[in-house]
Amino acid sequence: MKQLLLLILFLALPLATAFAQVIEELDVMPPQQIQLEVYYKLIEEKGKFGLADYEGKVVVPARYTSVAYKGYEPHIRVELDGKFGLMDTEQKLLLPIRYSKLEVFFQRTDVFYVEYQVEGKRKTDIITETGSSILPAGAVLRGYHGAEIMITVNSKEALIDGESGSYLLKPIYDSVNSQGDRYRVCLNGKCGFIDKKTHKVLVPLIYDDEYTYYRNGLVILVLKGKAGVMDEQGNTVIPFAYEKIRSGSDNKIFNVRNTAKKEALFQADGKQFTAWYDYITDDISKQFYYYRQDPPSGDVYKFGYVDKSGKDITGAVFDKPVMFYASDNCIELKKDGQTVYLTKEGKITKKNCK
């Protein structure tokens, strides 16, 4: 509350014009920063900005395009014509005004993410207040997620801890991606998963390099060109015997295509609950799933519907499919060119029940 009141007072000062860069404030002090908070007021001269204490002593001279300061930080970020630098309260410039982006890294007050240009090329790094990179020698920054820093060393990808600087995963993999409680790692075209806390291999690096992501404790993998599903304990839920498997966002219903190019729906426990069709939808949010049966050569496609238990409630009799949403009382369909309606109870009727 004290910060909020002070910020409101700053904004009310006559010198703080509508287009001025106001002093930044955060609600939470980073746990590693233990010091008394200090407050300064914004000053302006000829359209440039700086900071002064409440006794009028200039802390940052009014010569910058903007000034960014958080009350608990020991440093002040200054901008001049689109470039940023770092200054202390004694007006000493710690980092030169050369960075196109200068941000505190993961709530640290002594480490910064920076972007800058070298010979016309964009460079990124994570550096200390002295300008030293915290990355291992020869490392190239790929990005970061929270305190996890993704780097490339000698064409191999790795992860380091932004707090300690130690390796979370050493640079021995062709690709490394953070996924929740796991790392997805690939080497020589084969991929697996490693536990973040224990660094134990959860899924060995024997699966084909296709996009995979754990959802609802399950993951779709490809082994020797065949798709299957595994759980978090490494147990096979759907055997690796199918041409392709896809699912919705929650991995609760799986659309499985076999080698005969037919599709069926499987539950999250691996049980098949529909017959095989030429095509079937897989969105669990709908009232019914519709399927398609491909005709003999020269005939037209026909479509039908199954309920969520997998029961075929219509047969393949409709000319075109219409998605049946849970909020619908019925949907309008064409059967041999005639208009009919499919109700939410699964009945076909000529009466409009909309």
C-alpha positions as CSV (number, residue, x, y, z in Angstrom):
1,M,0.0,0.0,0.0
2,K,2.9,2.3,0.8
3,Q,4.4,1.8,-2.7
4,L,1.0,2.4,-4.3
5,L,0.5,5.7,-2.5
6,L,4.0,6.9,-3.3
7,L,3.5,6.0,-6.9
8,I,0.3,8.0,-7.1
9,L,2.1,11.0,-5.6
10,F,4.8,10.7,-8.2
11,L,2.3,10.7,-11.0
12,A,0.7,13.8,-9.6
13,L,3.9,15.9,-9.6
14,P,3.7,18.8,-12.1
15,L,7.0,17.7,-13.6
16,A,5.7,14.2,-14.6
17,T,4.1,15.0,-17.9
18,A,1.6,12.6,-19.6
19,F,4.3,11.1,-21.9
20,A,7.0,10.8,-19.3
21,Q,8.5,7.5,-18.3
22,V,7.2,6.9,-14.7
23,I,9.1,5.1,-12.0
24,E,8.4,1.4,-12.0
25,E,7.3,-0.4,-8.9
26,L,6.8,-4.1,-8.3
27,D,4.5,-5.6,-5.7
28,V,6.9,-8.3,-4.5
29,M,10.5,-7.9,-3.5
30,P,12.7,-10.7,-4.8
31,P,13.7,-13.0,-1.8
32,Q,17.4,-12.6,-2.4
33,Q,17.2,-8.8,-2.2
34,I,17.4,-7.8,1.5
35,Q,17.8,-4.0,1.9
36,L,15.7,-1.0,2.8
37,E,13.6,0.5,0.0
38,V,14.6,3.9,-1.3
39,Y,12.3,6.3,-3.2
40,Y,13.2,9.0,-5.6
41,K,11.1,11.5,-7.6
42,L,11.2,12.0,-11.3
43,I,12.7,15.2,-12.6
44,E,12.5,16.8,-16.1
45,E,14.5,19.3,-18.0
46,K,13.8,20.2,-21.6
47,G,12.0,16.9,-22.2
48,K,14.7,14.7,-20.6
49,F,14.3,12.8,-17.4
50,G,16.2,11.9,-14.3
51,L,15.8,11.2,-10.6
52,A,16.3,13.2,-7.4
53,D,15.9,12.4,-3.7
54,Y,13.4,14.4,-1.6
55,E,16.0,16.8,-0.4
56,G,16.6,17.8,-4.0
57,K,19.9,16.0,-4.5
58,V,20.2,14.8,-8.1
59,V,20.7,11.1,-8.3
60,V,20.4,10.8,-12.0
61,P,20.8,13.9,-14.1
62,A,17.9,14.8,-16.4
63,R,19.5,13.9,-19.7
64,Y,17.7,10.6,-20.5
65,T,14.7,9.7,-22.6
66,S,13.4,7.5,-19.7
67,V,14.4,6.3,-16.3
68,A,13.3,3.0,-14.8
69,Y,13.8,2.3,-11.1
70,K,12.4,-0.1,-8.6
71,G,12.6,1.0,-5.0
72,Y,14.3,-2.2,-3.8
73,E,16.9,-2.4,-6.6
74,P,20.4,-1.1,-6.2
75,H,20.5,-0.1,-9.9
76,I,18.7,2.4,-12.2
77,R,18.1,1.6,-15.9
78,V,18.4,4.6,-18.1
79,E,17.4,5.0,-21.8
80,L,18.8,7.4,-24.4
81,D,17.2,7.4,-27.9
82,G,16.1,3.7,-27.8
83,K,19.3,2.3,-26.1
84,F,19.5,1.2,-22.5
85,G,22.2,1.2,-19.9
86,L,22.6,0.6,-16.1
87,M,23.6,3.2,-13.5
88,D,24.1,3.2,-9.7
89,T,22.9,5.9,-7.3
90,E,26.3,7.6,-7.4
91,Q,25.8,8.3,-11.1
92,K,28.4,5.7,-12.1
93,L,27.5,4.0,-15.4
94,L,27.8,0.3,-14.8
95,L,26.6,-1.0,-18.2
96,P,27.1,1.3,-21.3
97,I,24.0,2.7,-23.1
98,R,24.2,0.2,-26.0
99,Y,21.5,-2.3,-25.4
100,S,18.2,-2.4,-27.3
101,K,16.8,-4.5,-24.4
102,L,17.9,-4.6,-20.8
103,E,15.7,-6.6,-18.4
104,V,16.2,-8.0,-14.9
105,F,16.6,-11.8,-15.3
106,F,14.1,-13.9,-13.4
107,Q,13.6,-11.5,-10.4
108,R,17.4,-11.2,-9.9
109,T,18.6,-7.7,-9.2
110,D,22.2,-8.4,-10.2
111,V,21.7,-10.3,-13.5
112,F,20.2,-9.0,-16.7
113,Y,18.9,-10.3,-20.0
114,V,20.3,-8.1,-22.9
115,E,19.9,-7.7,-26.6
116,Y,22.3,-5.6,-28.7
117,Q,23.9,-5.4,-32.2
118,V,27.3,-6.5,-33.3
119,E,28.2,-5.7,-36.9
120,G,24.5,-5.5,-37.8
121,K,23.7,-8.8,-36.2
122,R,21.3,-9.2,-33.2
123,K,23.0,-10.7,-30.1
124,T,21.5,-11.9,-26.8
125,D,23.1,-12.7,-23.5
126,I,22.6,-12.9,-19.8
127,I,25.1,-10.7,-17.9
128,T,26.0,-9.4,-14.5
129,E,26.1,-5.7,-13.5
130,T,29.8,-5.7,-14.6
131,G,28.9,-6.9,-18.1
132,S,30.2,-10.4,-17.7
133,S,28.2,-13.2,-19.2
134,I,27.0,-15.9,-16.8
135,L,26.9,-18.4,-19.7
136,P,29.6,-21.1,-20.1
137,A,32.4,-20.2,-22.5
138,G,31.4,-20.6,-26.1
139,A,27.7,-20.9,-25.3
140,V,25.0,-19.2,-27.4
141,L,21.8,-18.2,-25.7
142,R,18.7,-19.8,-27.2
143,G,16.2,-18.4,-24.6
144,Y,15.0,-18.9,-21.1
145,H,12.0,-20.1,-19.3
146,G,11.9,-19.0,-15.6
147,A,15.3,-19.7,-14.2
148,E,16.1,-22.3,-16.9
149,I,18.5,-21.0,-19.5
150,M,18.6,-22.8,-22.9
151,I,22.0,-22.6,-24.6
152,T,23.9,-24.2,-27.5
153,V,27.5,-25.3,-27.1
154,N,29.4,-26.7,-30.1
155,S,26.1,-27.4,-31.9
156,K,24.7,-29.3,-28.9
157,E,21.8,-28.0,-26.8
158,A,21.9,-27.8,-23.0
159,L,20.2,-26.2,-20.0
160,I,21.8,-24.3,-17.2
161,D,20.3,-23.0,-13.9
162,G,20.2,-19.2,-13.9
163,E,20.5,-19.1,-10.1
164,S,23.6,-21.3,-9.7
165,G,25.0,-21.3,-13.2
166,S,25.4,-25.0,-13.1
167,Y,24.3,-27.4,-15.8
168,L,20.9,-28.9,-15.6
169,L,21.6,-30.9,-18.7
170,K,25.0,-31.0,-20.3
171,P,25.6,-30.2,-24.0
172,I,25.3,-33.7,-25.4
173,Y,21.9,-33.5,-27.0
174,D,20.8,-32.4,-30.5
175,S,17.7,-30.8,-28.9
176,V,16.5,-30.1,-25.4
177,N,13.0,-28.7,-24.5
178,S,11.5,-28.1,-21.1
179,Q,8.0,-29.7,-20.7
180,G,6.5,-29.3,-17.2
181,D,8.2,-31.7,-14.9
182,R,10.3,-33.2,-17.7
183,Y,12.9,-32.4,-20.3
184,R,12.3,-33.8,-23.8
185,V,15.7,-34.6,-25.3
186,C,16.7,-35.9,-28.7
187,L,20.0,-37.4,-30.0
188,N,20.7,-38.8,-33.5
189,G,17.0,-38.7,-34.4
190,K,15.8,-40.5,-31.3
191,C,14.0,-38.8,-28.4
192,G,13.0,-39.5,-24.8
193,F,12.2,-37.8,-21.5
194,I,14.3,-37.0,-18.4
195,D,12.9,-36.1,-15.0
196,K,13.8,-32.5,-14.0
197,K,14.3,-33.1,-10.3
198,T,16.1,-36.5,-10.3
199,H,17.6,-36.3,-13.9
200,K,16.4,-39.9,-14.2
201,V,15.6,-41.1,-17.7
202,L,11.8,-41.6,-17.7
203,V,11.5,-42.5,-21.4
204,P,14.6,-43.9,-23.1
205,L,15.9,-42.2,-26.2
206,I,14.6,-44.8,-28.7
207,Y,11.5,-43.0,-30.1
208,D,11.3,-41.2,-33.4
209,D,11.9,-37.5,-33.4
210,E,8.3,-36.3,-33.7
211,Y,6.6,-33.6,-31.7
212,T,5.4,-35.1,-28.4
213,Y,4.0,-33.6,-25.2
214,Y,2.7,-35.2,-22.0
215,R,-1.0,-34.4,-21.3
216,N,-3.2,-36.1,-18.7
217,G,-0.2,-38.3,-17.8
218,L,0.0,-39.7,-21.3
219,V,2.2,-39.2,-24.3
220,I,1.9,-40.2,-28.0
221,L,5.2,-41.6,-29.3
222,V,6.5,-43.2,-32.5
223,L,8.7,-46.3,-32.3
224,K,10.2,-47.7,-35.6
225,G,7.6,-45.9,-37.6
226,K,4.6,-47.1,-35.5
227,A,2.6,-44.9,-33.1
228,G,1.6,-45.8,-29.6
229,V,0.8,-44.2,-26.2
230,M,2.7,-44.5,-22.9
231,D,1.9,-43.3,-19.4
232,E,4.2,-41.5,-16.9
233,Q,5.5,-44.8,-15.5
234,G,6.7,-45.9,-18.9
235,N,3.9,-48.4,-19.4
236,T,2.5,-49.0,-22.9
237,V,-1.2,-47.9,-22.9
238,I,-1.9,-48.3,-26.6
239,P,0.6,-50.6,-28.4
240,F,3.1,-49.4,-31.0
241,A,1.2,-51.0,-33.9
242,Y,-0.5,-48.1,-35.6
243,E,0.1,-45.7,-38.5
244,K,-0.9,-42.6,-36.6
245,I,-2.4,-41.5,-33.4
246,R,-3.8,-38.0,-32.6
247,S,-5.8,-36.6,-29.7
248,G,-7.5,-33.6,-28.3
249,S,-5.8,-31.1,-26.0
250,D,-6.4,-33.3,-22.8
251,N,-5.3,-36.7,-24.2
252,K,-8.6,-38.3,-23.0
253,I,-9.7,-39.6,-26.3
254,F,-7.3,-40.9,-29.0
255,N,-8.0,-41.2,-32.7
256,V,-6.1,-44.2,-33.9
257,R,-5.4,-45.0,-37.6
258,N,-4.4,-48.6,-38.4
259,T,-2.2,-49.8,-41.3
260,A,-5.4,-50.4,-43.3
261,K,-6.1,-46.6,-43.2
262,K,-9.1,-47.1,-40.9
263,E,-9.8,-45.0,-37.8
264,A,-11.2,-45.8,-34.4
265,L,-11.5,-44.0,-31.0
266,F,-9.6,-45.3,-28.0
267,Q,-10.1,-44.3,-24.3
268,A,-7.3,-43.0,-22.1
269,D,-7.0,-46.5,-20.6
270,G,-6.2,-47.9,-24.0
271,K,-9.6,-49.5,-24.7
272,Q,-11.0,-49.2,-28.2
273,F,-14.7,-48.1,-27.9
274,T,-15.8,-47.5,-31.5
275,A,-15.7,-49.6,-34.7
276,W,-13.2,-48.9,-37.4
277,Y,-14.2,-46.3,-40.0
278,D,-12.6,-44.5,-42.9
279,Y,-12.7,-41.3,-40.7
280,I,-14.0,-40.3,-37.3
281,T,-13.9,-37.1,-35.3
282,D,-12.2,-37.1,-31.9
283,D,-13.4,-34.0,-30.1
284,I,-14.8,-34.9,-26.7
285,S,-16.6,-31.6,-26.3
286,K,-19.2,-32.6,-28.9
287,Q,-22.5,-34.4,-28.2
288,F,-21.8,-37.1,-30.8
289,Y,-18.8,-38.2,-33.0
290,Y,-19.5,-38.4,-36.7
291,Y,-17.8,-40.8,-39.0
292,R,-17.4,-41.4,-42.7
293,Q,-17.6,-44.6,-44.7
294,D,-15.9,-44.4,-48.0
295,P,-18.0,-45.9,-50.8
296,P,-17.1,-48.2,-53.7
297,S,-15.7,-46.4,-56.6
298,G,-18.2,-44.0,-58.2
299,D,-20.5,-43.8,-55.2
300,V,-20.7,-40.8,-52.9
301,Y,-19.5,-40.6,-49.3
302,K,-22.0,-41.4,-46.5
303,F,-21.8,-40.2,-42.9
304,G,-23.1,-41.4,-39.6
305,Y,-22.9,-40.7,-35.9
306,V,-21.8,-42.6,-32.7
307,D,-22.5,-41.6,-29.2
308,K,-19.9,-41.1,-26.5
309,S,-20.1,-44.8,-25.5
310,G,-19.1,-45.7,-29.1
311,K,-22.5,-47.0,-30.1
312,D,-23.4,-46.4,-33.8
313,I,-26.8,-44.6,-33.4
314,T,-27.6,-43.8,-37.1
315,G,-25.7,-45.9,-39.6
316,A,-23.9,-44.2,-42.5
317,V,-26.9,-42.6,-44.1
318,F,-26.3,-38.9,-44.3
319,D,-25.1,-36.9,-47.3
320,K,-23.0,-34.4,-45.4
321,P,-21.8,-34.2,-41.8
322,V,-22.7,-31.4,-39.4
323,M,-21.0,-31.0,-36.0
324,F,-23.3,-31.8,-33.1
325,Y,-22.5,-29.5,-30.2
326,A,-23.6,-30.4,-26.6
327,S,-25.7,-27.2,-26.5
328,D,-27.8,-28.3,-29.6
329,N,-31.2,-29.9,-29.2
330,C,-30.9,-31.3,-32.7
331,I,-29.1,-30.7,-36.0
332,E,-30.4,-30.5,-39.6
333,L,-29.0,-33.1,-42.0
334,K,-29.7,-34.4,-45.5
335,K,-30.6,-38.0,-46.0
336,D,-30.8,-39.0,-49.7
337,G,-31.5,-35.4,-50.4
338,Q,-34.3,-35.1,-47.9
339,T,-34.1,-32.8,-44.8
340,V,-34.2,-34.7,-41.5
341,Y,-33.1,-33.9,-37.9
342,L,-30.9,-35.8,-35.5
343,T,-32.0,-35.2,-31.8
344,K,-29.7,-35.2,-28.8
345,E,-31.3,-38.5,-27.8
346,G,-29.9,-39.9,-31.1
347,K,-33.3,-40.2,-32.9
348,I,-33.8,-39.3,-36.6
349,T,-37.0,-37.3,-37.2
350,K,-38.5,-35.1,-39.9
351,K,-39.8,-32.7,-37.3
352,N,-37.7,-29.5,-36.7
353,C,-36.7,-29.6,-33.0
354,K,-34.5,-26.5,-32.9
